[in-house]
Amino acid sequence: MAVTAIDHVAVPIRNVAAMRAFYETFGFGWDATSAPHLYAVTLAKQKINFHDPSLWQNPKFTLRGPTATPGCGDFCFSWNGKFEELQQLLHELNLTVIEGPVERVGGAAVGTSVYVRDPDGNLVEFILYEDEP
């Protein structure tokens, strides 16, 4: 098979600063190389491109889902710390846990997940696999 991994995904956003602050809190890097219309948060060799309103609201910009609006994303990230550390961080950020902890089948195995929302309302799942440190 020729496909080997997910390289990146892209979502429209409302507020660049809020999204940057949220994702950096969880260890993502920040890439503003293509600013002011496109930003990205990075993690290892993957990234999430953020389309600034000046881009996704432009009718000439067609390289996106035709009905994509902020809050359309649904992401799951592997958490390799202790579950208690994740819970503490979510509490410190005053994030409402939508669901969890709950058992879920992830890309690697069965794990324990917690769901929250980012500043634009995207669903963010953190999954912890028991065999990770």
Residue frames as qw, qx, qy, qz and C-alpha x, y, z in Angstrom:
[[0.000, 0.888, 0.459, 0.000, 0.00, 0.00, 0.00],
 [0.446, 0.498, 0.002, 0.744, 1.29, 3.46, -0.88],
 [0.306, -0.788, 0.024, -0.534, -0.24, 5.52, 1.97],
 [0.616, 0.077, -0.637, 0.457, 1.97, 5.31, 5.05],
 [0.275, -0.368, -0.543, 0.703, 0.71, 7.94, 7.50],
 [0.049, 0.921, 0.379, 0.080, -1.38, 11.03, 8.03],
 [0.509, 0.244, -0.063, 0.823, 0.82, 14.01, 7.24],
 [0.026, 0.098, 0.287, -0.953, -1.54, 16.84, 8.18],
 [0.047, 0.677, 0.729, 0.087, -5.14, 17.90, 8.42],
 [0.102, 0.157, 0.030, 0.982, -6.57, 21.39, 8.04],
 [0.118, -0.684, -0.707, 0.135, -9.41, 23.22, 9.78],
 [0.052, 0.688, 0.128, 0.712, -10.81, 26.73, 9.62],
 [0.433, -0.370, -0.560, 0.601, -10.39, 28.76, 12.81],
 [0.076, -0.925, -0.328, -0.178, -11.78, 31.95, 14.32],
 [0.285, -0.934, 0.200, -0.081, -9.04, 33.13, 16.68],
 [0.696, 0.482, -0.452, 0.281, -5.37, 32.51, 15.93],
 [0.008, -0.563, 0.591, -0.577, -4.06, 33.55, 19.35],
 [0.734, -0.280, 0.362, -0.502, -6.53, 31.41, 21.31],
 [0.974, 0.187, -0.099, -0.080, -5.87, 28.33, 19.21],
 [0.512, 0.563, -0.522, 0.385, -2.11, 28.81, 19.46],
 [0.263, -0.516, 0.568, -0.585, -2.22, 29.15, 23.24],
 [0.887, -0.133, 0.201, -0.394, -4.45, 26.09, 23.65],
 [0.947, 0.270, -0.167, 0.058, -2.34, 23.74, 21.53],
 [0.349, 0.616, -0.537, 0.459, 1.02, 25.00, 22.81],
 [0.556, -0.506, 0.429, -0.500, -0.16, 24.16, 26.34],
 [0.957, -0.039, 0.246, -0.151, -0.27, 20.51, 25.27],
 [0.618, -0.409, 0.532, 0.409, 3.23, 20.57, 23.76],
 [0.663, 0.609, 0.367, 0.235, 2.52, 21.40, 20.12],
 [0.406, -0.207, 0.202, 0.867, 4.94, 23.56, 18.19],
 [0.295, 0.812, 0.295, -0.408, 3.84, 26.65, 16.29],
 [0.475, 0.054, 0.521, 0.707, 4.46, 27.44, 12.62],
 [0.235, 0.816, 0.273, -0.451, 3.57, 30.84, 11.20],
 [0.419, -0.180, 0.565, 0.688, 5.63, 30.46, 8.02],
 [0.115, 0.394, 0.683, 0.605, 2.58, 31.04, 5.82],
 [0.064, -0.681, -0.499, 0.532, 0.98, 33.77, 7.98],
 [0.304, -0.051, 0.505, -0.806, -1.26, 35.71, 7.92],
 [0.704, 0.050, -0.274, -0.653, -3.64, 33.33, 6.15],
 [0.911, -0.034, -0.406, -0.065, -2.33, 29.94, 7.25],
 [0.259, -0.649, 0.620, -0.357, -0.86, 28.78, 10.55],
 [0.819, 0.013, -0.565, -0.099, -0.06, 25.35, 11.92],
 [0.587, -0.604, 0.484, -0.238, 0.50, 23.48, 15.13],
 [0.631, 0.437, -0.640, -0.045, 3.07, 20.73, 14.85],
 [0.742, -0.438, 0.455, -0.222, 3.75, 17.50, 16.66],
 [0.676, -0.160, 0.651, 0.307, 6.63, 15.26, 15.56],
 [0.178, -0.065, 0.653, 0.734, 6.10, 14.83, 11.80],
 [0.034, 0.628, 0.747, 0.215, 2.42, 15.71, 11.82],
 [0.043, -0.107, -0.155, 0.981, 0.61, 19.01, 11.84],
 [0.168, 0.718, 0.667, -0.104, -2.77, 20.66, 11.88],
 [0.203, 0.218, 0.240, 0.924, -3.07, 23.57, 9.48],
 [0.033, 0.653, 0.551, -0.518, -5.26, 26.42, 10.70],
 [0.241, 0.494, 0.464, 0.694, -7.02, 28.44, 8.02],
 [0.064, -0.258, -0.290, 0.919, -7.41, 32.04, 9.19],
 [0.363, 0.661, 0.548, -0.361, -10.83, 33.65, 8.59],
 [0.208, 0.716, -0.276, -0.607, -9.26, 35.78, 5.85],
 [0.042, 0.265, -0.882, -0.386, -8.63, 32.52, 3.99],
 [0.112, 0.262, 0.959, -0.008, -11.65, 30.29, 4.68],
 [0.261, 0.681, 0.467, -0.500, -14.14, 33.15, 4.25],
 [0.129, 0.534, -0.440, -0.711, -12.70, 34.02, 0.84],
 [0.830, 0.346, 0.284, -0.333, -14.95, 32.48, -1.86],
 [0.563, 0.678, -0.458, -0.119, -11.91, 32.11, -4.13],
 [0.105, -0.455, 0.861, -0.200, -10.29, 29.70, -1.65],
 [0.855, 0.035, -0.202, -0.477, -11.59, 26.27, -2.67],
 [0.555, 0.274, -0.763, 0.185, -8.92, 23.94, -1.24],
 [0.214, -0.127, 0.709, -0.660, -11.08, 23.00, 1.73],
 [0.074, 0.407, 0.910, -0.033, -14.24, 21.11, 2.51],
 [0.028, -0.457, -0.404, -0.792, -17.08, 23.14, 1.00],
 [0.503, -0.712, -0.332, -0.360, -19.03, 23.27, 4.28],
 [0.666, -0.152, -0.441, 0.583, -16.06, 23.51, 6.68],
 [0.172, -0.834, 0.012, -0.525, -16.49, 26.13, 9.40],
 [0.048, 0.475, -0.688, 0.546, -14.72, 26.58, 12.74],
 [0.595, -0.203, 0.571, -0.528, -15.50, 23.75, 15.12],
 [0.860, 0.283, -0.219, -0.364, -15.68, 21.09, 12.39],
 [0.401, 0.481, -0.766, 0.144, -12.63, 19.15, 13.65],
 [0.894, -0.379, 0.078, -0.227, -12.55, 15.98, 15.73],
 [0.417, 0.626, -0.623, 0.215, -9.04, 15.10, 16.88],
 [0.898, -0.438, -0.025, -0.011, -7.57, 12.35, 19.04],
 [0.262, 0.749, -0.541, 0.279, -4.09, 12.72, 20.53],
 [0.832, -0.149, -0.484, 0.229, -2.06, 10.09, 22.36],
 [0.328, -0.846, 0.259, -0.331, -1.14, 11.17, 25.89],
 [0.778, 0.196, -0.540, 0.255, 2.10, 9.58, 27.10],
 [0.034, -0.425, 0.561, -0.709, 2.12, 11.01, 30.62],
 [0.025, -0.212, -0.896, 0.389, 0.22, 9.88, 33.66],
 [0.121, -0.615, -0.675, -0.389, -3.54, 10.13, 33.47],
 [0.362, -0.746, -0.403, 0.386, -3.58, 12.19, 36.67],
 [0.314, -0.320, 0.180, 0.876, -1.26, 14.74, 35.01],
 [0.002, 0.323, 0.615, 0.719, -3.71, 15.13, 32.12],
 [0.298, -0.722, -0.622, -0.060, -6.64, 15.55, 34.51],
 [0.397, -0.622, -0.195, 0.646, -4.71, 18.18, 36.48],
 [0.213, -0.097, 0.365, 0.901, -3.81, 20.12, 33.33],
 [0.117, -0.507, -0.672, -0.527, -7.41, 20.07, 32.11],
 [0.378, -0.747, -0.498, 0.224, -8.51, 21.32, 35.53],
 [0.377, -0.465, 0.011, 0.801, -5.89, 24.10, 35.53],
 [0.078, 0.064, 0.499, 0.860, -7.07, 25.19, 32.07],
 [0.402, 0.280, 0.442, -0.751, -10.65, 25.19, 33.35],
 [0.370, 0.139, -0.692, -0.604, -11.68, 22.87, 30.52],
 [0.757, -0.036, 0.326, -0.565, -14.95, 21.01, 30.82],
 [0.140, -0.156, 0.960, 0.186, -14.59, 17.28, 30.33],
 [0.610, 0.102, -0.269, -0.739, -17.36, 16.31, 27.92],
 [0.964, -0.079, -0.138, -0.213, -16.89, 12.60, 28.40],
 [0.716, 0.299, -0.535, 0.334, -14.49, 10.32, 30.17],
 [0.023, -0.458, 0.849, 0.263, -12.50, 8.77, 31.40],
 [0.862, 0.237, 0.228, -0.385, -13.89, 6.07, 29.16],
 [0.585, -0.188, 0.710, 0.343, -12.44, 3.04, 27.38],
 [0.578, 0.708, -0.058, -0.401, -11.99, 3.55, 23.64],
 [0.838, 0.111, 0.383, 0.373, -10.40, 1.69, 20.76],
 [0.036, 0.861, -0.225, -0.455, -7.70, 3.94, 19.31],
 [0.633, 0.661, -0.369, -0.163, -5.30, 3.56, 16.42],
 [0.204, 0.527, -0.801, 0.194, -2.81, 1.56, 18.50],
 [0.289, -0.135, -0.922, 0.219, -4.96, -0.42, 20.94],
 [0.404, -0.746, -0.497, -0.181, -7.65, -0.04, 23.58],
 [0.339, 0.167, -0.359, 0.853, -7.02, 2.95, 25.81],
 [0.164, -0.686, -0.576, 0.413, -8.59, 5.37, 28.24],
 [0.239, 0.434, 0.314, 0.810, -9.93, 8.60, 26.74],
 [0.069, -0.649, -0.425, 0.628, -11.07, 12.02, 27.91],
 [0.310, 0.574, 0.496, 0.574, -12.86, 14.51, 25.66],
 [0.128, -0.644, -0.227, 0.719, -12.75, 18.33, 25.78],
 [0.479, 0.788, 0.327, 0.208, -13.22, 21.16, 23.28],
 [0.507, -0.020, 0.044, 0.861, -10.63, 23.63, 22.01],
 [0.022, 0.411, 0.194, -0.891, -11.35, 27.40, 21.75],
 [0.337, 0.159, -0.446, -0.814, -13.17, 26.96, 18.42],
 [0.778, 0.002, 0.271, -0.567, -15.28, 24.05, 19.64],
 [0.631, 0.344, -0.678, -0.157, -13.38, 21.26, 17.90],
 [0.910, -0.380, 0.033, -0.161, -13.66, 17.97, 19.76],
 [0.266, 0.647, -0.680, 0.218, -10.31, 17.02, 21.28],
 [0.948, -0.284, -0.083, -0.116, -9.79, 13.51, 22.63],
 [0.018, 0.671, -0.720, 0.177, -6.76, 12.50, 24.65],
 [0.963, -0.079, -0.199, -0.162, -6.14, 8.75, 24.78],
 [0.234, -0.664, 0.692, -0.162, -3.76, 7.01, 27.14],
 [0.860, 0.139, -0.478, -0.111, -2.55, 3.51, 26.29],
 [0.785, -0.603, 0.116, -0.081, -1.63, 1.47, 29.34],
 [0.908, -0.017, 0.088, 0.410, 1.63, 0.17, 27.86],
 [0.372, 0.725, -0.080, 0.574, 3.03, 3.68, 27.30],
 [0.487, -0.069, -0.500, 0.712, 5.30, 5.19, 29.99]]
